[in-house]
Amino acid sequence: MSLRARVFLFFLALVLLPIPTRSEAGPKAGSLPSLQAEVQRLRELEFLRPVRALEMSLEQAGQEVRQMLGRDLESSSTRGREFFLQTLGLLPEGTSLEASLASLFGEQIRGLYDPRKQVFVVVRDAPDPSASSGFPAALGLDLAELYTLHELVHALQDQHFGLLALEERTRGRFDALMSLRALLEGDANLVMFQAAARRMGLDAGILVSLLGSGPAPSLPGLDAYPQFQEAPRFLQEFLTMPYFQGMGFVAALHRAGGWPKVDGAFRDMPASTEHILHPEKFLGGEDPPLRVDLSALPERFGSHSLLSEDTAGEFLIRVWGEENLGTELGREAAAGWGGDSWRVYSADQSRFFLWVTAWDTEADAREFEALARKARAAHPDRIERHGARVLVISGAPGDLVQVVSSAAGKAKIHP
């Protein structure tokens, strides 16, 4: 078989695989040490200690995921984030992020690495993926092994860089959290794809040179997950972006300086999803995000008190843009992002948000302004552009709109 044909079959096989959000099945008995050794060779990083495995039933593993999500999704910031996403139309009204993510992860979970317990959790009653994945099996790909390799990379990351400490640095900041997830999952996905390439007799270096050079692959394998198929586009993108855009980001770093360059990104992390979507900016040290400082704004407007504050980032704006303008124009509207910050204020029966965005140029700001006006055309939002800054106020009582607008003018933009 020619190299061209084998490369084609390789990519076809991989886009037919379900996303390795959680490993499809645990390793065969006694195989964990050999898979750890393979991860070390591929990732060029030594395990500091053996990885412990812990068996759980599917029900227990689902409870474990719900507990992890419950710890990670802080109540006040999560409520504010839900309102912000619902107002933008990215989540249906009344949607619970915690319940939605627990359902989606629970649909896919077959194994995971838990950094709090420092164990690889194996679901003992998980079905064998090979039985329903004849095409990858015919190419010599053992899905259980590949997905276990993916999770073992997370254990390796934890031992060298400390996953809990990294997560703590991003707590309560959506854009920073997505950047970290993309680094973690992109690293693990690249190792998994390299392992798959070697099993098919392909040069893993060719794979690294190809990954990230084009759009994310279509994912027909996900039709095996009905809840994923029915989920809002934002949640689908939230789940898939770290694996594929993240892998493109890590592949770009690997091309630039091998695994030491990737290791360096764990110490000097990508500052925003802009760096993930445009790895050349991260590699060149270009376009660091602006910090939109809302600390001069009051914590109360009338009866409304501050509920939460966060940053949307280019990734979220890109999804919003694609939803309202289509893929090409939506991405153009998100490109040129400089920084942003939003606040949600809450009273007993009322909530509103203000959102201050900063852009690289006035032309970029005008594109975002056009997106906001189109997306919110049916709503009485206040949308203002001042040079390369755009303000969106949504849901504020009429007597507060001007007060909020004046206060938002005090936002400071820091390099």
Disulfide bonds with the S-S distance in Angstrom:
none
